[in-house]
């Protein structure tokens, strides 16, 4: 009997995988590359782009706005208008997010305090390139940075395809660096040639990209450490097996390491989905990749809705799709996911390609700690205190007392010197 495309699994198996980080040997290699670019600047960067074939022969390393605009204007057919429509949807959602944030100004003893919300000065946005370029990641990252108000936005992508350059133009990027891997992340972080140092570096990439971001976190702000892409589809007996299979395959074709998971609360549904997977794979150009990913994922059969919700939270997937009856009532019962798709019409693919919310999302269980990329990743919330009147003596006494509890006498005296009666 042949092995099923989606093997039976338990949620605990995926949780155990989530603990795996970047392999130590990759971190070591990436550390050497990052340090070489930091110390060697453009010379080191060009050395690596030549070695890894990032920059096409005879093409510039830094692609200026005029080059990006030319790529946009030369797109065939209606590609430009489609790209611009998708960009507008992403831009609109980012604007709504930004509008939801506000400064704070409130009274405190002896004055006022609050916070300001301001963008960082520079952002670096990474987008995978090469055989399978991801211009969608250019839109998701660079547009979001621009809408947050970041003055300098550079994109990095190896062997950038014309549509990648066009996407950078639509997003309003200042330029594109034709480089990938750890050396591209280092160049964005430290600044090289016309690229200023970035305060924030975002975007998904391979293990070397992830390793470089991990190494630089703390020196700069990063969004997250991306791992293999994940989708959990929760389905019951009302779900259409063909639709469920199509959604799982859409995730599976990303990469052999992708993790497509079906959580079923109907014992018979997995067998029907299995048949649909076989049927749809017959005509799928990316079938080899998808088959490998399906084996990497699996199916979890739960006896109840409660068990299904617990399994979802255990996995904390990047994408969680609720293909169940009364899907909206489930949305408050699941708590850990990067993005939620409510109802069988809300396919995850719509999130990938620009309904509005961002597709750069936490993987590997890190959705327990953060959400997807947003304008907030490019903003700083900074507090302020203003003394408008006499400082409350009780406040001075409390501050001085606490300082002395920690053995910091100068702190205590700095508070007490502000007594008006001294």
C-alpha positions as CSV (number, residue, x, y, z in Angstrom):
1,X,0.0,0.0,0.0
2,X,1.4,3.4,-1.0
3,X,2.2,6.0,1.6
4,X,-0.4,8.8,1.9
5,X,0.6,12.2,0.6
6,X,-0.4,13.7,4.0
7,X,0.9,11.4,6.8
8,X,-1.0,11.2,10.1
9,X,0.6,13.5,12.7
10,X,0.2,14.9,16.2
11,X,0.5,18.6,17.0
12,X,3.4,17.8,19.4
13,X,5.5,16.7,16.4
14,X,5.3,20.2,14.8
15,X,5.9,21.9,18.2
16,X,9.2,19.9,18.5
17,X,10.3,21.1,15.1
18,X,9.7,24.7,16.1
19,X,12.6,24.5,18.5
20,X,15.2,23.9,15.7
21,X,17.1,27.1,15.0
22,X,19.7,28.1,12.3
23,X,22.4,25.3,12.1
24,X,25.6,26.3,13.9
25,X,27.7,25.9,10.8
26,X,25.5,28.3,8.9
27,X,25.8,30.9,11.7
28,X,29.5,30.5,11.6
29,X,29.8,31.1,7.9
30,X,27.3,34.0,8.0
31,X,29.3,35.6,10.8
32,X,32.4,35.6,8.7
33,X,30.6,37.2,5.8
34,X,28.9,39.8,7.9
35,X,32.2,40.8,9.5
36,X,34.0,40.9,6.1
37,X,31.3,43.3,4.7
38,X,31.4,45.4,7.9
39,X,35.2,45.8,7.6
40,X,35.7,45.6,3.9
41,X,32.7,47.6,2.7
42,X,31.9,47.8,-1.0
43,X,35.0,45.8,-2.0
44,X,33.9,42.9,0.1
45,X,30.3,43.2,-1.1
46,X,31.4,43.0,-4.7
47,X,33.6,40.0,-4.0
48,X,30.6,38.1,-2.6
49,X,28.2,39.2,-5.3
50,X,30.6,37.9,-7.9
51,X,31.3,34.7,-6.1
52,X,27.6,33.9,-5.7
53,X,26.4,35.3,-9.1
54,X,24.0,37.8,-7.5
55,X,24.6,40.5,-10.1
56,X,24.1,39.7,-13.7
57,X,27.1,40.2,-16.0
58,X,27.4,43.7,-17.2
59,X,24.6,44.9,-14.8
60,X,25.2,47.5,-12.1
61,X,25.3,46.5,-8.4
62,X,23.1,49.5,-7.4
63,X,20.0,50.1,-9.4
64,X,18.8,53.7,-9.3
65,X,15.2,55.0,-9.4
66,X,15.4,55.7,-13.1
67,X,16.3,52.0,-13.8
68,X,13.4,50.9,-11.6
69,X,11.0,53.3,-13.5
70,X,12.2,52.0,-16.8
71,X,11.5,48.4,-15.7
72,X,8.0,49.5,-14.6
73,X,7.3,51.2,-18.0
74,X,8.5,48.2,-19.9
75,X,6.2,45.6,-18.2
76,X,4.2,43.8,-20.8
77,X,0.4,44.0,-21.2
78,X,-1.6,45.0,-18.1
79,X,1.1,43.9,-15.7
80,X,1.8,47.5,-14.6
81,X,-1.9,48.3,-13.8
82,X,-2.2,45.0,-11.9
83,X,1.0,45.7,-9.9
84,X,-0.2,49.1,-9.0
85,X,-3.7,47.9,-7.9
86,X,-2.1,45.3,-5.6
87,X,0.3,48.0,-4.3
88,X,-2.7,50.3,-3.6
89,X,-4.4,47.7,-1.5
90,X,-1.3,47.1,0.6
91,X,-0.7,50.8,1.0
92,X,-4.3,51.4,2.1
93,X,-4.2,48.8,4.8
94,X,-0.8,50.2,6.0
95,X,-2.4,53.7,6.2
96,X,-5.3,52.4,8.2
97,X,-2.8,50.7,10.6
98,X,-0.9,53.9,11.0
99,X,-4.0,55.9,11.6
100,X,-4.9,53.6,14.5
101,X,-1.8,54.7,16.4
102,X,-1.7,58.0,18.4
103,X,0.7,60.0,20.5
104,X,0.0,60.2,24.3
105,X,-0.1,63.3,26.5
106,X,-1.2,63.0,30.1
107,X,-0.7,64.7,33.5
108,X,1.7,63.3,36.0
109,X,2.8,64.8,39.4
110,X,4.3,68.2,38.7
111,X,3.9,68.2,35.0
112,X,3.1,66.1,31.9
113,X,4.3,62.9,30.3
114,X,3.6,61.1,27.1
115,X,4.9,59.4,24.1
116,X,5.7,60.3,20.5
117,X,5.5,57.9,17.5
118,X,8.2,58.5,14.9
119,X,9.6,56.5,12.0
120,X,13.2,55.3,11.9
121,X,15.6,57.0,9.4
122,X,16.4,54.1,7.2
123,X,15.0,50.7,6.3
124,X,16.4,47.8,4.3
125,X,14.0,45.4,2.7
126,X,15.1,42.0,1.5
127,X,13.3,40.0,-1.2
128,X,14.3,36.6,-2.5
129,X,15.3,36.5,-6.1
130,X,17.0,34.1,-8.6
131,X,14.9,31.3,-10.1
132,X,11.7,32.2,-8.2
133,X,11.7,36.0,-7.5
134,X,9.2,37.4,-5.0
135,X,8.2,40.9,-6.1
136,X,5.3,40.5,-3.7
137,X,7.8,40.7,-0.8
138,X,9.1,44.0,-2.3
139,X,5.6,45.5,-2.1
140,X,4.9,44.1,1.3
141,X,8.1,45.4,2.9
142,X,9.0,48.6,1.0
143,X,5.4,50.0,0.8
144,X,4.9,49.4,4.5
145,X,8.2,51.2,5.4
146,X,7.2,54.2,3.2
147,X,3.7,54.5,4.7
148,X,5.3,54.4,8.2
149,X,7.2,57.5,7.0
150,X,10.7,56.1,6.7
151,X,12.8,58.6,4.6
152,X,15.3,56.1,3.2
153,X,14.1,52.7,1.8
154,X,16.4,50.3,-0.1
155,X,15.6,46.9,-1.4
156,X,18.1,44.0,-1.8
157,X,17.5,41.1,-4.1
158,X,19.8,38.7,-6.0
159,X,19.6,38.8,-9.8
160,X,16.5,41.0,-9.6
161,X,14.0,40.3,-12.3
162,X,12.3,43.1,-14.2
163,X,9.1,42.6,-12.2
164,X,11.1,42.9,-9.0
165,X,12.6,46.2,-10.1
166,X,9.1,47.3,-11.2
167,X,7.7,46.4,-7.8
168,X,10.4,48.5,-6.2
169,X,9.4,51.5,-8.4
170,X,5.8,51.1,-7.4
171,X,6.7,50.8,-3.8
172,X,8.8,54.1,-4.0
173,X,12.1,52.5,-3.1
174,X,15.3,54.6,-3.3
175,X,17.1,51.8,-5.1
176,X,17.8,48.1,-5.4
177,X,20.9,46.3,-4.4
178,X,21.5,43.4,-6.7
179,X,22.8,41.1,-3.9
180,X,21.4,38.3,-1.7
181,X,22.3,36.2,1.3
182,X,24.2,37.3,4.4
183,X,26.3,39.8,2.5
184,X,23.2,41.7,1.3
185,X,21.8,41.8,4.9
186,X,25.2,43.1,6.1
187,X,25.3,45.8,3.3
188,X,21.8,47.0,4.3
189,X,22.7,47.1,7.9
190,X,26.0,48.8,7.8
191,X,25.5,50.9,4.6
192,X,27.6,50.5,1.5
193,X,28.1,52.8,-1.5
194,X,25.0,54.9,-1.9
195,X,23.1,52.8,0.7
196,X,22.9,54.5,4.1
197,X,23.0,52.3,7.2
198,X,19.6,50.8,8.0
199,X,18.0,51.1,11.4
200,X,15.6,48.2,10.5
201,X,16.1,45.3,8.1
202,X,13.1,43.2,7.2
203,X,12.0,40.5,4.7
204,X,12.2,36.7,4.3
205,X,15.1,34.8,2.9
206,X,17.2,31.6,3.0
207,X,19.2,30.3,6.0
208,X,22.1,32.7,5.3
209,X,19.7,35.7,5.3
210,X,18.1,34.4,8.5
211,X,21.5,33.8,10.1
212,X,22.7,37.3,9.3
213,X,19.6,38.9,10.7
214,X,20.0,36.8,13.9
215,X,23.6,37.9,14.2
216,X,22.8,41.6,13.6
217,X,19.7,41.7,15.9
218,X,20.5,44.1,18.7
219,X,22.7,46.3,16.5
220,X,19.7,46.9,14.3
221,X,16.1,46.1,14.5
222,X,14.9,43.1,12.5
223,X,11.3,41.9,11.9
224,X,11.7,38.2,12.5
225,X,13.7,35.1,11.8
226,X,11.9,33.4,8.9
227,X,11.7,29.6,8.7
228,X,9.8,27.3,6.3
229,X,6.4,28.6,5.4
230,X,3.4,27.1,7.2
231,X,-0.3,26.7,6.7
232,X,-2.8,25.0,8.9
233,X,-6.3,24.4,7.4
234,X,-8.9,23.5,10.0
235,X,-11.8,21.8,8.2
236,X,-15.0,20.0,9.1
237,X,-17.5,17.9,7.2
238,X,-18.9,21.1,5.5
239,X,-15.6,21.8,3.8
240,X,-15.1,21.1,0.1
241,X,-12.2,18.6,-0.2
242,X,-11.2,20.1,-3.6
243,X,-10.9,23.5,-2.0
244,X,-9.0,22.2,1.0
245,X,-6.6,20.3,-1.3
246,X,-6.1,23.4,-3.5
247,X,-5.2,25.5,-0.5
248,X,-2.7,22.9,0.9
249,X,-1.0,22.6,-2.5
250,X,-0.8,26.4,-2.8
251,X,1.3,26.3,0.3
252,X,3.2,23.1,-0.6
253,X,4.5,24.4,-3.9
254,X,6.5,27.2,-2.1
255,X,9.4,24.9,-1.1
256,X,10.1,21.3,-0.2
257,X,10.5,22.4,3.4
258,X,7.1,24.1,3.5
259,X,4.7,22.7,6.1
260,X,1.1,22.2,4.9
261,X,-1.2,20.8,7.7
262,X,-4.8,19.7,7.7
263,X,-6.6,19.6,11.0
264,X,-9.8,17.7,10.5
265,X,-12.7,17.3,12.9
266,X,-14.3,14.9,10.4
267,X,-12.9,11.4,10.2
268,X,-13.8,10.9,6.6
269,X,-12.5,14.2,5.2
270,X,-8.8,13.4,5.1
271,X,-9.4,10.5,2.6
272,X,-11.4,12.7,0.3
273,X,-8.7,15.4,0.5
274,X,-6.1,12.8,-0.3
275,X,-7.9,11.8,-3.5
276,X,-8.2,15.5,-4.5
277,X,-4.5,16.0,-3.8
278,X,-3.6,13.2,-6.1
279,X,-6.0,14.5,-8.8
280,X,-4.7,18.0,-8.7
281,X,-1.1,17.1,-8.5
282,X,-1.4,15.3,-11.9
283,X,-1.5,18.7,-13.7
284,X,0.5,20.9,-11.3
285,X,3.8,22.1,-12.8
286,X,5.3,22.3,-9.3
287,X,4.2,18.8,-8.3
288,X,7.6,17.5,-7.3
289,X,8.1,20.3,-4.8
290,X,4.6,20.0,-3.5
291,X,4.8,16.3,-2.9
292,X,7.9,16.8,-0.8
293,X,6.3,19.5,1.2
294,X,3.1,17.4,1.8
295,X,5.2,14.7,3.3
296,X,6.8,17.3,5.5
297,X,3.3,18.4,6.7
298,X,0.5,16.1,7.6
299,X,-3.0,15.6,8.8
300,X,-4.2,15.7,12.4
301,X,-7.7,14.3,13.2
302,X,-9.4,15.8,16.2
303,X,-12.5,14.5,18.0
304,X,-13.9,17.9,18.8
305,X,-13.7,21.6,18.0
306,X,-12.0,22.2,21.3
307,X,-9.3,19.7,20.5
308,X,-8.8,21.3,17.1
309,X,-8.4,24.8,18.6
310,X,-5.8,23.4,21.1
311,X,-3.9,21.8,18.2
312,X,-3.8,25.1,16.4
313,X,-2.5,26.9,19.4
314,X,0.1,24.2,20.0
315,X,1.5,24.6,16.5
316,X,1.1,28.5,16.4
317,X,1.3,28.5,12.6
318,X,2.3,31.3,10.2
319,X,-1.1,31.0,8.4
320,X,-4.3,29.6,10.0
321,X,-7.3,29.0,7.7
322,X,-10.7,28.2,9.2
323,X,-12.7,26.2,6.6
324,X,-15.5,25.3,9.0
325,X,-19.1,26.0,9.5
326,X,-19.6,29.2,11.6
327,X,-16.0,30.1,11.1
328,X,-16.4,33.6,12.6
329,X,-17.3,32.0,16.0
330,X,-14.0,30.2,16.0
331,X,-11.9,33.4,15.6
332,X,-11.9,34.1,19.4
333,X,-11.1,30.5,20.3
334,X,-7.7,30.3,18.6
335,X,-4.9,32.5,19.9
336,X,-1.6,31.9,18.3
337,X,-1.1,32.5,14.5
338,X,0.6,34.9,12.2
339,X,-2.5,35.6,10.1
340,X,-6.0,34.3,10.3
341,X,-8.3,33.5,7.3
342,X,-11.9,33.2,8.4
343,X,-14.3,31.1,6.3
344,X,-13.7,28.9,3.3
345,X,-13.8,31.8,0.9
346,X,-10.9,33.5,2.7
347,X,-8.0,31.5,1.1
348,X,-4.5,32.1,2.3
349,X,-3.4,32.9,-1.2
350,X,-5.3,36.2,-1.0
351,X,-3.1,37.2,1.9
352,X,0.0,36.3,-0.1
353,X,-0.9,38.5,-3.0
354,X,-2.2,41.7,-1.7
355,X,-5.7,41.9,-0.2
356,X,-4.1,44.4,2.2
357,X,-2.6,42.8,5.3
358,X,1.1,41.9,5.2
359,X,2.4,38.5,4.1
360,X,5.7,38.7,6.0
361,X,4.7,36.6,9.0
362,X,6.2,34.8,12.0
363,X,7.0,31.1,11.5
364,X,8.3,28.2,13.7
365,X,5.9,28.9,16.5
366,X,7.1,32.5,17.0
367,X,3.5,33.6,16.4
368,X,3.1,33.1,20.1
369,X,5.2,36.2,20.6
370,X,4.6,38.5,17.6
371,X,2.4,39.2,14.7
372,X,3.2,40.0,11.0
373,X,5.1,42.9,9.6
374,X,3.4,46.2,9.9
375,X,4.0,49.9,10.0
376,X,4.8,49.4,13.7
377,X,8.1,47.6,12.8
378,X,9.3,50.9,11.3
379,X,8.2,53.1,14.2
380,X,9.7,54.1,17.5
381,X,7.5,54.9,20.5
382,X,9.5,57.2,22.7
383,X,8.3,58.7,26.0
384,X,8.9,62.2,27.4
385,X,8.5,64.0,30.7
386,X,8.0,67.7,31.2
387,X,8.1,69.5,34.5
388,X,5.6,72.4,34.3
389,X,5.3,73.3,37.9
390,X,6.7,72.6,41.4
391,X,7.6,68.9,41.7
392,X,5.4,67.0,44.2
393,X,7.5,66.6,47.4
394,X,6.1,63.1,47.8
395,X,7.4,62.1,44.4
396,X,10.9,63.4,45.4
397,X,10.8,61.4,48.6
398,X,9.7,58.2,46.8
399,X,12.4,58.6,44.1
400,X,15.1,59.2,46.7
401,X,14.0,56.2,48.8
402,X,14.0,53.9,45.8
403,X,17.4,55.0,44.7
404,X,18.9,54.3,48.1
405,X,17.3,50.9,48.1
406,X,19.4,50.1,45.1
407,X,22.5,51.7,46.6
408,X,22.6,54.7,44.2
409,X,23.1,57.7,46.4
410,X,23.8,60.2,43.5
411,X,20.4,59.3,42.1
412,X,18.8,60.1,45.4
413,X,20.6,63.5,45.7
414,X,19.7,64.4,42.1
415,X,16.1,64.1,43.1
416,X,16.4,65.8,46.5
417,X,18.3,68.8,45.0
418,X,15.0,69.8,43.3
419,X,13.2,70.4,46.6
420,X,12.2,74.0,46.7
421,X,12.7,74.2,50.5
422,X,16.4,73.4,50.3
